[in-house]
């Protein structure tokens, strides 16, 4: 019943901004911690940013000061505002929902962000 759909990926020049969105269906969004992960070819998937159900945010050191995660509970949507993008930010970005239930986490299919001139 739960689906996560990412949008907003694409090609952007170094230094530019991009905003990713993740729309969640189902009844678990309000009680879920949400996160954005990314994976580049040949690398492990890494946590980029997370936000708890209470609104507390955390960031990877590599994006701190450049990225902002937020959520709109009325819209069942989590966002990742990315500024000052670098080529090393190029990756597939995945949305994650952790409802802290035995059924486990939910994942979106990912959206590709390419930072290149």
N, C-alpha and C positions, 0 to 999 in steps of 0.2 A: 504493500500500500504506500510505502514511503519512496519518493523519488526526489532526486536533486538534479537540477538542470542549471549548468553554468552558461554564461554568455559574456560577451565583451572582449574576447580575445581577438588578436589580429597582429598586423605588422605596425610597428611604431619605431620612430627614430630615437637614437640615444638622446637622453635628456628629456624626452617627452613623457606625457602622462597617459594613463589608461585606467579605466575602472571596470573591474569584474563584478558580476552579479551572480548570485546563486539563489534560485527560487526553490523552495522546499514544499512539496505536497505531503499530506498526512497530518497527523495530530501531534507529532513529537517535537516540533520546532521550538515551542515555548520552553520546554524543559531540557533542551539539548545544548551542550557546549558545541560551538561551531569552529571549524578551522579551514584554513587554506594551506594546501600542500603543493609542492611542485616537483617535477622530475625532468631532468635533462637527459639526453641520450648518454648511456654509459655511466650514469650516476644514480645514487640511491634517492628515493623519494624523501623529501625533507619538509618539515613543518616550517611554514613561512610566518603565519600569524594565527592566533586563536582568540576567541572571545567566549566567555562563559555565559550561561543563561542569565546571570546577574549583570553582565555588561563589562566585566573586567577583561582587558586586552593584554596580550603578550606577543612579542615579536622576536624573530631570529635576529641575531646581531647584524647580519648582512643587509637587512632591510630597515633596521631601526632608524627612524627619522625621515624615511622616504615613503613608507607604506602605512596606510591606516585601515584597520578593519572596523566595521560597524555592522549593526543589525537593526532591522525594522521588524519588530514582532508582529505588528499589525498586517504586514505584507508577507510574513514568513520568508524573509529575504535577508541574506548576509552579503556584504559588499567588501571589496578590497580596492581601495584607491591607491594606485601606484604612481608615484612621481619620481622624477629624475632617474628614469630607467637606464640601465646599463646593459651592454650585450650579454653579460653573465646572468642577467635575469631571464634570458630566453629559456623557456621550458613549457611543458604542459602543466597547467594549474588545475588542481582538483579541489572540489568542495567536500568537506567531511562533516557529518553530524554524529555526535555522540550523545544519545539519549540516556546513557547510564542505566541500561536495561540489559537483561541476559541475551536478548536477540542480537546485540552488538551494534557496531557502527554502520552508517550508510555512506556511500560514495557516489559522487557524480561521475560522468564519463570523461570529464576534463575539457579544457579549452586551451588552445595553443597561443602562447604569447611569443612573438619574435621581435627582438630588439636589434635593429640593423639599419645602417644607412645605405 
